[in-house]
Amino acid sequence: MRNFNKIPAVVICMFAFLASIVLIVKIRENTQHFKAEKNNIIALLNFNERLLDVEEAIPLYGDWVWENKYEEYQHDLKMADHYYGIALNWVVVLLLFNGLVLVLLSLYYWKSNRWFGASMGLLTVSLILLVTGIFTPLLELEAYKENLEIKVEVDAAALLSDIQQAVAKIPFVGSTSADYLEDLLPEFEGEQYKWRKVYPDKMYFFYENKGLFDVLRVLWGTGNYPIALIVGVFSFLVPCVKLMASFIFLFSPAKRMNRLRNGIGFLTKFSMLDVMVVSIFLTYFTFDELSTGVDTNSSLLMGVYFIAGYVLLAMIAGVTVDKYHDNLLANMQNE
């Protein structure tokens, strides 16, 4: 059982990884377009562009302004869904392709060394899931108010008095107009001027949509170098090194396997991806329950599923690698 050809596994895994990179680029491009369209929506419907927009607040005219914004909003929303749908189609292709690679390796080495074939397939798919998860969005968080209603109630006499004082400062005609307004004051005594404005659909106060790579880029760009390095090393570099060490383990002589095995176990302690997956799910389930006075919503995006898939498959791969090692030692003892 020890003497079997490992070259086909190397060729298949290299081809699978390179082909998957092409698919990952397609997924990344479309998720970036999706993110850009969602950011356009937020820029259009955010607090500053709606509540502080004087034109939209004007009766009748504001309705026409909103109709133009609503058309643009629906177009951007449709395009965002379109790009995310295309990305999901490429995800299906990626998963089917890698599932085929895993089955092919398992069947090819089923008789000669099934644990080697399963380990190579699982490690390759785990690496591809990890890379995809790093470069795709993880979580979408938004805080907004739907159909926000603004009510204003002003003392009519006080308002008219302020207007009268302002008019009085106008040269030539100011004094006459001010006297006329002063005569009107008794008629408005005790009256209340009420104004009500409803901003239809959503008004955004907060929106966030980032993947792990985007977070690292923002941290580095804002000068938070220590945090960027810590997150990057323990959530990306350590898992990659662990996978590479596992690949090397499968091709190493039996004498070096124990040292590599201990090294892989040591690296496993420092991987943060399983902790990150748990924290993302906690954020997802708790963000909707925040008492902020506005509506909150959270959505899990494809990246978190890729990271979770990596964590699961990496655990299974660890079991199959150990099985390969144990079988190899058992065969050596029998000989």
Sequence and secondary structure as in RCSB ss.txt:
>XXXX:A:sequence
MRNFNKIPAVVICMFAFLASIVLIVKIRENTQHFKAEKNNIIALLNFNERLLDVEEAIPLYGDWVWENKYEEYQH
DLKMADHYYGIALNWVVVLLLFNGLVLVLLSLYYWKSNRWFGASMGLLTVSLILLVTGIFTPLLELEAYKENLEI
KVEVDAAALLSDIQQAVAKIPFVGSTSADYLEDLLPEFEGEQYKWRKVYPDKMYFFYENKGLFDVLRVLWGTGNY
PIALIVGVFSFLVPCVKLMASFIFLFSPAKRMNRLRNGIGFLTKFSMLDVMVVSIFLTYFTFDELSTGVDTNSSL
LMGVYFIAGYVLLAMIAGVTVDKYHDNLLANMQNE
>XXXX:A:secstr
      HHHHHHHHHHHHHHHHHHHHHHHHHHHHHHHHHHHHHHHBHHHHTT HHHHSTTHHHHHHHHHHHHHHH
HHHHHHHHHHHHHHHHHHHHHHHHHHHHHHHHHTHHHHHHHHHHHHHHHHHHHHHHHHHTS  EEEEEEEEEEEE
EEEEEHHHHHHHHHHHHTTSTTTHHHHHHHHHHHGGGGTT EEEEEEEEEEEEEEEEEEE HHHHHHHHHHTT H
HHHHHHHIIIIIHHHHHHHHHHHHHTS HHHHHHHHHHHHHHHTT  HHHHHHHHHHHHHHHTT  SSSEEEEEE
 HHHHHHHHHHHHHHHHHHHHHHHHHHHHHHHHH 
